[in-house]
Amino acid sequence: MKQPLTEEKVFKDPVHNYIHVQDTIIWRLINTREFQRLRRIRQLGTSYLTFHGAEHSRFSHSLGVYEITRRIISQFERSGYKDWMPEENLLTLCAALLHDLGHGPFSHSIEEAFEMNHEDWTCRIIQEDTEITAILRDVAEDFPRKVASVIAKTYEHEIVVNLVSGPLDADRMDYLLRDAYYTGVNYGTIDIDRILRMLRPYNGRVVVKESGMHAIEDYLMSRYQMYWQVYFHPVTRSSEIILRQIFRRAKELFQEGYSFRFMINPLTDLFCGEVDVEQYLLLDEALVQTAFMQWTLERDKTLSDLCSRFIHRKLYKYVEMDHLDSETIDEIRRSFAGAGLHPDYDLEIDFPTDLPYDVFRPGEGFDSKQILLLDRHDNLREISEVSDIVRSISGIHRGRYHLYFPQDKLQRALTQLPVSIAEIFAK
């Protein structure tokens, strides 16, 4: 199945130094329009409004995931591990490269707004009438289906899925390193060389040699810090909330028959819920931000205000609360409405554990979400059974309620709010 290039192609990369492409199929996939589209999708969504350097793309991340996977496979082959099957090499590399193909503009925010799943779109792009599909079929007629099954986590050999999507996969290792680099923080600086050397294929899945436990502890601690300091950053969440509200308001107006001063496909099809693969591939952040800029001039004041806030970074402020019950929430919403504020658009109550990120949680048994250590007697143990550090960070519950609101609007309406409610937002 391998088709080696006559000359290796190399990408210069700030995270991995070099990314090596040695197979013709991989090189052809990179040069498809579907993969090149990922240059126009930011890896960290709206985080660039919090960390100004976070402008890196899904394209560079996908190359990074491919490179880490290539290194793992090379190590397995050099060491001659009998639990790794060389015939899975190309399949695993293709799945690693293409795993984020279906991400839309601003990723998780648009998924929430339109009830979409990027993995579903990835599988469709891989299997429907695209350049990607044609190239994969050159390997074998059923090869697109196999690649999609790895991404959908239904492929028959769990070890292949483990490398692309698991508790210690190439995806997480690249985004920790890459996101830390571009946000300028130090939390994600893991010892990836040590981790890769300690990985072993064993009984159909990827495990870690016990002597590599401390490198894995550092990895999990870095992951923990990155989630709370970068991915769950409250300012980033504010921009994500406004973004989601823009999509929601535009969709409401479209369904009501509102006449937009600016509207183009594929946004029309997106609002109708009738997007096909060809239309979906036209969706990128350049198109969406063009629409937002035009919508700052819309007659609808809610949409215009939300788009202006997003484009010009006039984000919602927030207050934190340890506890918030449903009665208090209802009272706040009634008070906002009574003061002339919109309880659906001028208030958002957020709890970080609801965010679409996968913080590591140990559990019982040896399921696919656990990190397993292999000792010198070939016995397996889940890492939290051995590591006090992992046990301690996995038991921490850091979530607090955040109430987001437009400070300028609230300031004007503050005197019309009940004193008990006004005091909450005066913190």
Secondary structure in CASP SS format (residue, H / E / C, confidence):
PFRMAT SS
TARGET T0000
AUTHOR 0000-0000-0000
METHOD secondary structure of the structure
MODEL  1
M C 1.00
K C 1.00
Q C 1.00
P E 1.00
L E 1.00
T E 1.00
E E 1.00
E E 1.00
K E 1.00
V E 1.00
F E 1.00
K E 1.00
D E 1.00
P C 1.00
V C 1.00
H C 1.00
N E 1.00
Y E 1.00
I E 1.00
H E 1.00
V E 1.00
Q E 1.00
D E 1.00
T H 1.00
I H 1.00
I H 1.00
W H 1.00
R H 1.00
L H 1.00
I H 1.00
N C 1.00
T C 1.00
R H 1.00
E H 1.00
F H 1.00
Q H 1.00
R H 1.00
L H 1.00
R H 1.00
R H 1.00
I C 1.00
R E 1.00
Q C 1.00
L C 1.00
G H 1.00
T H 1.00
S H 1.00
Y H 1.00
L H 1.00
T C 1.00
F C 1.00
H C 1.00
G C 1.00
A C 1.00
E C 1.00
H C 1.00
S E 1.00
R H 1.00
F H 1.00
S H 1.00
H H 1.00
S H 1.00
L H 1.00
G H 1.00
V H 1.00
Y H 1.00
E H 1.00
I H 1.00
T H 1.00
R H 1.00
R H 1.00
I H 1.00
I H 1.00
S H 1.00
Q H 1.00
F H 1.00
E H 1.00
R H 1.00
S H 1.00
G C 1.00
Y C 1.00
K C 1.00
D C 1.00
W C 1.00
M C 1.00
P H 1.00
E H 1.00
E H 1.00
N H 1.00
L H 1.00
L H 1.00
T H 1.00
L H 1.00
C H 1.00
A H 1.00
A H 1.00
L H 1.00
L H 1.00
H C 1.00
D C 1.00
L C 1.00
G C 1.00
H C 1.00
G C 1.00
P C 1.00
F C 1.00
S C 1.00
H H 1.00
S H 1.00
I H 1.00
E H 1.00
E H 1.00
A H 1.00
F H 1.00
E C 1.00
M C 1.00
N C 1.00
H H 1.00
E H 1.00
D H 1.00
W H 1.00
T H 1.00
C H 1.00
R H 1.00
I H 1.00
I H 1.00
Q H 1.00
E C 1.00
D C 1.00
T C 1.00
E H 1.00
I H 1.00
T H 1.00
A H 1.00
I H 1.00
L H 1.00
R H 1.00
D C 1.00
V C 1.00
A C 1.00
E C 1.00
D C 1.00
F H 1.00
P H 1.00
R H 1.00
K H 1.00
V H 1.00
A H 1.00
S H 1.00
V H 1.00
I H 1.00
A C 1.00
K C 1.00
T C 1.00
Y C 1.00
E C 1.00
H C 1.00
E H 1.00
I H 1.00
V H 1.00
V H 1.00
N H 1.00
L H 1.00
V H 1.00
S C 1.00
G C 1.00
P C 1.00
L C 1.00
D C 1.00
A H 1.00
D H 1.00
R H 1.00
M H 1.00
D H 1.00
Y H 1.00
L H 1.00
L H 1.00
R H 1.00
D H 1.00
A H 1.00
Y H 1.00
Y H 1.00
T H 1.00
G C 1.00
V C 1.00
N C 1.00
Y C 1.00
G C 1.00
T C 1.00
I C 1.00
D C 1.00
I H 1.00
D H 1.00
R H 1.00
I H 1.00
L H 1.00
R H 1.00
M H 1.00
L E 1.00
R E 1.00
P E 1.00
Y E 1.00
N C 1.00
G C 1.00
R E 1.00
V E 1.00
V E 1.00
V E 1.00
K E 1.00
E H 1.00
S H 1.00
G H 1.00
M H 1.00
H H 1.00
A H 1.00
I H 1.00
E H 1.00
D H 1.00
Y H 1.00
L H 1.00
M H 1.00
S H 1.00
R H 1.00
Y H 1.00
Q H 1.00
M H 1.00
Y H 1.00
W H 1.00
Q H 1.00
V H 1.00
Y H 1.00
F C 1.00
H C 1.00
P H 1.00
V H 1.00
T H 1.00
R H 1.00
S H 1.00
S H 1.00
E H 1.00
I H 1.00
I H 1.00
L H 1.00
R H 1.00
Q H 1.00
I H 1.00
F H 1.00
R H 1.00
R H 1.00
A H 1.00
K H 1.00
E H 1.00
L H 1.00
F H 1.00
Q H 1.00
E C 1.00
G C 1.00
Y C 1.00
S C 1.00
F C 1.00
R C 1.00
F C 1.00
M C 1.00
I C 1.00
N C 1.00
P C 1.00
L H 1.00
T H 1.00
D H 1.00
L H 1.00
F H 1.00
C H 1.00
G C 1.00
E C 1.00
V C 1.00
D C 1.00
V H 1.00
E H 1.00
Q H 1.00
Y H 1.00
L C 1.00
L C 1.00
L C 1.00
D C 1.00
E H 1.00
A H 1.00
L H 1.00
V H 1.00
Q H 1.00
T H 1.00
A H 1.00
F H 1.00
M H 1.00
Q H 1.00
W H 1.00
T C 1.00
L C 1.00
E C 1.00
R C 1.00
D C 1.00
K H 1.00
T H 1.00
L H 1.00
S H 1.00
D H 1.00
L H 1.00
C H 1.00
S H 1.00
R H 1.00
F H 1.00
I H 1.00
H C 1.00
R C 1.00
K C 1.00
L C 1.00
Y C 1.00
K E 1.00
Y E 1.00
V E 1.00
E E 1.00
M E 1.00
D C 1.00
H C 1.00
L C 1.00
D C 1.00
S H 1.00
E H 1.00
T H 1.00
I H 1.00
D H 1.00
E H 1.00
I H 1.00
R H 1.00
R H 1.00
S H 1.00
F H 1.00
A H 1.00
G H 1.00
A C 1.00
G C 1.00
L C 1.00
H C 1.00
P C 1.00
D C 1.00
Y C 1.00
D C 1.00
L C 1.00
E E 1.00
I E 1.00
D E 1.00
F C 1.00
P H 1.00
T H 1.00
D H 1.00
L C 1.00
P C 1.00
Y C 1.00
D C 1.00
V C 1.00
F C 1.00
R C 1.00
P C 1.00
G C 1.00
E C 1.00
G C 1.00
F C 1.00
D C 1.00
S C 1.00
K C 1.00
Q C 1.00
I C 1.00
L E 1.00
L E 1.00
L E 1.00
D C 1.00
R C 1.00
H C 1.00
D C 1.00
N C 1.00
L E 1.00
R E 1.00
E E 1.00
I H 1.00
S H 1.00
E H 1.00
V H 1.00
S C 1.00
D H 1.00
I H 1.00
V H 1.00
R H 1.00
S H 1.00
I H 1.00
S H 1.00
G C 1.00
I C 1.00
H C 1.00
R C 1.00
G C 1.00
R C 1.00
Y E 1.00
H E 1.00
L E 1.00
Y E 1.00
F E 1.00
P C 1.00
Q H 1.00
D H 1.00
K H 1.00
L H 1.00
Q H 1.00
R H 1.00
A H 1.00
L H 1.00
T H 1.00
Q H 1.00
L C 1.00
P C 1.00
V H 1.00
S H 1.00
I H 1.00
A H 1.00
E H 1.00
I H 1.00
F H 1.00
A C 1.00
K C 1.00
END
